[in-house]
Every structure is written in structure tokens, then in C-alpha cells.
Amino acid sequence: MAKKGIFITLEGTDGVGKTTQRHLLADWLKKQGHEVIETREPGGGAASRVAEQIRALLLDPLAQMSALTELMLYEAARSEHVEKVIRPALAMGKVVICDRYTDSTVAYQGGARGLPRPIIDQLNSIATGGLKPRLTILLDLAPEAALEKAIGRSGKGDRMENEGEAFQKRVRAGFLSAARREPRRIKVVKVLATIEETRLEIQKAVRKVIR
């Protein structure tokens, strides 16, 4: 019988350290003998070229679009990403670690933009074919601190980061609300003083789904 893949996502507001922790988690799992694929949304790398092109538009600081257009673009990118990257990797028994997924849409386009949840849930389901993560790690940090880190990396933010602190607070509230609705899947991990401390907390949660 073929080994079943495991799908893990990392979520949180801009600047909480998802990319760093994704790399650290992947390295740790590889050392334990797992085959690991790292990816992120919107996009998905060279195997998902269309999604990468949509990513460039979505994050372009000069791009202006309605909330509904934004939602549709995210879902289009997600559909490509799931079919070209995530499902094939899971079918091969790999661990897929994804930086952002459907919970980001619920938090950003729902919690922060105010689009109706039923529409978001329906489009998420269509774009993913019902594929849900086994585990979601929600990295939680005060938005003002996270945003400072996000913009401080380059001195300028992308289109979403430039929405400001009030927007990020609504995003955070959206994530925490999702965690309360699905506590078995979504594990909240506080971003601690050091990257290493946070890494260890993430590993504790992952050990429960990967033996």
C-alpha cells in the first residue's frame, strides 16, 4: 500500500516568520527521513507558473483591484497550485509544507476585507477540490511587531503589507476566529523571543501528526 502524504500549512499575519519556520520544519523532517516539499501561496514555484504570474499581480504595490477581484485571483492561483504541486506531492507520499492556504483567504478577504464567509468557503472548496491540511500552525504575534518585521526586511512592503496596522489587526482576528472554530486542526503557536524557541513549539505540534 502506498504511503499517504501529509499536508501541513503555516499561517499568520505578515511578518510573523512563516518562511523561516517553514524552512526549519522542512529540514527537521528531512533529517527524520521524510520526503518534504516546501511551497507557498499565492504561487507554488516553477511547477505552477500561472499561479506565480497571478502572485506577481496580487502583491504588486501599484495594483488596484476590488476585494472580489482579489478573492477570485487568489482562488485561481490556488486551483493551479493544488493541481500542479500539492496533490501530486501528496500522491507520492511526501510531506507538503505550505506557507499560506485557505485560512489566509478567510482571514484576509473575509476578516479584513469583509467579504461574506459563505462565498469564501464555497470558492475555497471549489479551488481545492475539498483538500484540507492535516495540521495548520498559526503563528501569532502582535500585528504592530509583525508588520515592523515584514516591512523592515526590504524597507518597503508589498500590496498587502502596505494596508497598514488596522488591516493586519483585522487579519489576526480572522485567524484567531478560525482557530477557535477548528481547534483540532489549527494549533496556535505564539511567536517567542527567539526563532529557536518558536521552532521547538512548532515541532511539538507536528510530532502529534507525524510519527
C-alpha positions in Angstrom: 0.0 0.0 0.0 1.4 3.4 -1.0 2.5 5.7 1.8 0.0 8.5 2.4 1.2 12.1 2.1 0.8 14.6 4.9 -0.3 18.2 4.3 0.8 20.9 6.8 0.2 24.6 6.5 1.7 27.6 8.2 -0.5 30.7 8.7 -0.3 34.1 10.3 -0.2 37.8 9.6 2.6 39.4 7.5 5.9 39.3 9.3 5.4 36.5 11.8 8.2 34.4 10.4 6.4 31.7 8.4 9.0 31.3 5.7 11.8 30.9 8.2 9.9 28.4 10.2 8.8 26.5 7.1 12.5 26.0 6.1 13.4 24.9 9.7 10.5 22.5 9.8 11.3 21.0 6.4 15.0 20.5 7.5 13.9 18.8 10.7 11.5 16.4 8.9 14.1 15.6 6.2 16.6 14.6 8.9 14.0 12.1 10.2 13.8 10.5 6.8 10.7 12.2 5.3 10.5 13.4 1.7 9.4 17.0 2.0 8.1 19.6 -0.5 8.1 23.3 0.5 5.7 25.6 -1.2 3.7 28.8 -0.7 0.7 30.8 -1.7 -0.1 32.5 -3.9 2.2 30.8 -6.3 3.9 27.5 -5.9 7.1 27.8 -7.9 8.2 26.8 -11.4 5.7 23.9 -11.5 2.8 26.4 -11.1 3.8 29.1 -13.5 0.3 30.6 -13.9 -0.1 30.9 -10.2 3.3 32.6 -9.9 2.1 35.2 -12.5 -1.1 35.8 -10.5 1.1 36.2 -7.4 3.1 39.0 -9.0 -0.1 40.9 -9.8 -1.7 40.3 -6.3 1.4 41.6 -4.5 2.2 44.5 -6.8 2.1 47.6 -4.6 0.8 49.6 -7.6 -2.1 47.2 -8.4 -5.6 48.4 -7.6 -8.5 46.0 -7.5 -11.8 45.3 -5.8 -12.0 42.9 -2.9 -13.9 40.5 -5.0 -11.4 40.6 -7.8 -8.7 39.9 -5.3 -10.5 36.9 -3.9 -11.1 35.5 -7.4 -7.4 35.9 -8.2 -6.3 34.1 -5.1 -8.6 31.2 -5.8 -7.5 30.9 -9.4 -3.9 30.8 -8.2 -4.8 28.2 -5.5 -6.6 25.9 -8.0 -3.4 25.8 -10.2 -1.2 25.3 -7.1 -3.2 22.4 -5.7 -3.4 20.6 -9.0 0.2 21.2 -10.2 2.1 21.0 -6.9 0.2 19.9 -3.7 -1.9 16.9 -4.9 1.0 15.3 -7.0 3.3 15.5 -4.0 0.8 14.0 -1.6 0.1 11.2 -4.1 3.8 10.3 -3.9 3.6 10.1 -0.1 5.5 13.3 0.6 5.1 15.8 3.4 3.9 19.1 1.9 4.6 22.2 4.0 2.7 25.2 2.6 3.2 28.9 3.6 -0.4 30.1 3.5 -3.6 28.3 2.2 -7.3 28.7 2.6 -7.2 30.1 6.1 -5.4 33.1 4.8 -8.3 33.8 2.4 -10.8 33.5 5.3 -8.7 35.9 7.4 -7.6 38.5 4.7 -10.6 38.6 2.3 -13.1 37.6 4.9 -12.0 39.1 8.3 -10.1 42.1 6.9 -11.9 42.8 3.6 -15.4 41.9 4.9 -16.4 39.6 2.1 -19.1 37.0 3.0 -17.8 33.8 4.6 -20.2 31.6 2.6 -18.8 32.8 -0.7 -15.2 32.4 0.5 -15.9 28.9 1.9 -17.6 27.9 -1.4 -14.7 29.2 -3.6 -12.1 27.7 -1.3 -13.8 24.3 -1.6 -14.0 24.6 -5.4 -10.4 25.7 -5.8 -9.0 22.9 -3.6 -11.4 20.2 -4.5 -12.1 19.9 -0.8 -8.4 19.3 0.1 -7.7 20.3 3.7 -4.4 20.3 5.7 -3.9 17.6 8.3 -2.4 20.3 10.5 -2.3 24.1 10.4 0.3 26.0 12.5 -1.0 29.6 13.2 1.9 31.8 14.2 0.6 34.5 16.4 2.3 37.9 17.0 1.0 41.4 17.8 0.4 43.0 14.3 2.5 46.1 15.1 5.5 44.0 15.8 4.9 41.6 12.9 4.4 44.5 10.4 7.6 46.2 11.5 9.5 43.0 10.7 7.8 42.5 7.4 8.4 46.0 6.0 11.8 46.2 7.7 13.2 43.4 5.6 13.3 45.5 2.5 12.3 48.9 3.6 9.0 48.7 1.6 6.0 46.5 1.8 4.0 44.6 -0.8 0.4 45.4 -1.6 -1.0 43.5 1.4 1.7 44.7 3.9 1.0 48.3 2.8 -2.6 48.0 4.0 -1.4 49.1 7.5 -1.7 48.1 11.1 -5.5 48.3 11.4 -5.9 46.0 8.5 -3.4 43.5 10.0 -5.3 43.6 13.3 -8.5 42.5 11.4 -6.5 39.8 9.7 -5.2 38.5 13.0 -8.7 38.5 14.5 -9.9 36.5 11.4 -7.1 33.9 12.0 -7.9 33.5 15.7 -11.6 33.1 15.0 -10.7 30.3 12.6 -8.6 28.6 15.2 -11.5 28.7 17.7 -13.8 27.1 15.1 -11.3 24.3 14.2 -9.1 23.7 17.3 -8.2 20.2 16.3 -6.7 21.2 13.0 -5.4 24.7 13.8 -2.8 25.0 16.5 -1.9 28.5 17.7 1.8 28.9 18.3 2.9 32.2 19.9 6.0 33.7 18.2 8.5 33.7 21.1 11.6 35.7 21.8 13.9 33.6 19.5 13.4 31.7 16.3 14.7 28.6 18.1 12.1 28.7 20.8 9.3 29.1 18.3 10.7 26.2 16.2 10.6 23.9 19.2 6.9 24.8 19.8 6.1 24.0 16.2 7.9 20.7 16.4 5.8 19.7 19.4 2.6 20.2 17.4 3.9 18.4 14.3 5.0 15.4 16.3 1.4 14.7 17.0 0.6 14.1 13.4 3.9 12.7 12.1 5.3 9.6 13.8 
